[in-house]
Amino acid sequence: MPEFFKALAGFGVTFGTMFKKPITEEYPEKPGPVAKRYHGRHQLNRYPDGLEKCIGCELCAWACPADAIYVEGDNNTEGERFSPGERYGRVYQINYLRCIGCGLCIEACPTRALTMTNEYEMADDNRADLIWGKDKLLAPMNPEPRG
């Protein structure tokens, strides 16, 4: 007989929650608030003059425990200058299929070229689209200041 009362107690929890008003989030239409310090997708930053901060040192790739970052550094030339130093990141890729969002790459970057934004919607139905290259990671150019 005591097991019968245990079963009734379990059903009591079920019936108690059955008649509560459901809490529904309207996520795709109304995304919820994000904390200011939330670490979402990565971004390669630029200097105010438009030059890239990345110097192609590959420290972020070495610091990544998931091996999600691939960097190829190259030398700047007089004709083509991408960063203020003598080197720049010619190829920069982040594989979001591997990235665990730990932020160790951010800590390893000596020039603060790599930071994380608040954007968190990166899902896709194609695996190739989750390997982000430099074209998707670079911060947009600042518009010219109006005088």
C-alpha positions in Angstrom: 0.0 0.0 0.0 2.8 2.6 0.7 4.0 2.2 -3.0 0.5 3.2 -4.1 0.9 6.5 -2.2 4.4 7.1 -3.7 2.8 6.8 -7.2 0.1 9.2 -6.3 2.7 11.7 -5.1 4.4 11.4 -8.4 1.2 12.0 -10.3 0.6 15.0 -8.0 3.7 16.7 -9.4 2.5 16.0 -13.0 -1.0 17.3 -12.3 0.4 20.4 -10.6 2.4 21.4 -13.6 -0.2 20.4 -16.2 -2.4 23.4 -15.3 0.2 26.1 -15.1 0.5 28.7 -17.8 3.2 27.7 -20.3 6.3 29.9 -20.7 6.8 30.4 -24.4 9.8 32.1 -25.9 9.3 33.7 -29.3 12.9 33.1 -30.2 13.2 33.4 -34.0 10.9 36.4 -34.2 12.1 38.1 -31.0 15.6 37.1 -29.9 16.2 37.5 -26.2 18.6 39.9 -24.6 22.3 39.0 -24.6 24.7 39.9 -21.9 27.2 42.7 -22.7 30.2 40.4 -22.1 28.7 37.4 -24.0 31.3 35.6 -26.2 29.7 34.8 -29.5 31.4 34.7 -32.9 34.9 36.0 -33.6 35.8 39.2 -35.4 39.1 40.3 -36.9 39.5 44.0 -36.0 41.0 46.9 -37.9 42.8 50.1 -37.0 40.9 53.4 -37.6 42.7 53.9 -40.9 41.4 50.5 -42.2 44.5 48.4 -41.9 44.1 45.0 -40.3 45.4 44.4 -36.7 46.3 40.8 -37.5 50.0 40.4 -38.0 49.9 36.7 -38.9 51.8 35.5 -35.9 49.6 32.4 -35.6 49.5 32.5 -31.8 45.7 32.2 -31.8 46.0 29.0 -33.8 48.6 27.6 -31.4 46.5 28.5 -28.4 43.3 26.9 -29.7 42.7 23.5 -28.0 40.3 22.4 -30.6 42.5 23.2 -33.6 39.7 25.3 -35.1 41.9 28.2 -36.3 44.1 28.1 -39.4 46.4 31.1 -40.1 49.0 31.7 -42.9 51.1 34.7 -42.4 52.8 36.6 -45.2 55.0 39.7 -45.6 53.6 43.1 -46.5 55.1 44.7 -49.6 55.5 48.3 -50.6 52.8 47.9 -53.2 50.3 45.9 -51.0 50.1 46.8 -47.3 47.4 45.1 -45.2 48.7 45.8 -41.7 51.1 48.4 -40.3 53.8 45.9 -39.5 55.9 43.8 -41.8 53.5 40.8 -41.7 49.8 40.2 -42.0 47.5 37.2 -42.0 47.1 36.2 -45.6 44.8 33.3 -44.9 42.6 33.3 -41.7 40.0 30.6 -41.1 37.9 29.6 -38.1 36.1 26.3 -38.3 33.0 26.7 -36.2 32.3 23.0 -36.4 35.3 22.6 -34.1 35.3 25.8 -32.1 34.4 25.4 -28.4 34.1 29.1 -27.6 36.7 29.0 -24.9 38.3 32.4 -25.8 41.9 31.2 -25.5 42.6 32.6 -28.9 41.5 36.0 -27.8 43.9 35.9 -24.8 46.8 34.8 -27.0 46.4 37.6 -29.6 49.2 40.2 -28.9 47.5 43.0 -31.0 43.9 42.5 -29.9 43.2 41.7 -33.6 40.8 38.9 -32.6 37.8 39.5 -30.4 34.5 38.0 -29.8 31.2 39.7 -30.6 27.7 39.3 -29.1 26.4 37.5 -32.2 25.4 33.9 -31.5 23.3 32.8 -34.5 25.8 30.9 -36.6 23.8 27.7 -37.3 23.7 26.5 -40.9 22.6 23.4 -42.8 25.8 23.2 -44.9 29.1 22.2 -43.2 31.2 24.2 -45.6 29.5 27.4 -44.6 30.6 27.0 -41.0 34.3 27.5 -41.9 34.5 31.2 -41.9 37.3 32.9 -43.8 38.8 36.3 -43.5 36.1 37.8 -45.7 33.4 37.0 -43.1 35.6 37.6 -40.0 37.0 41.1 -40.8 35.3 44.0 -39.1 33.6 46.4 -41.6 35.4 49.5 -42.6 34.5 52.6 -40.5 32.7 55.2 -42.5 34.7 58.3 -43.2 34.1 60.9 -40.5 32.0 63.8 -41.6 33.6 67.2 -41.4 
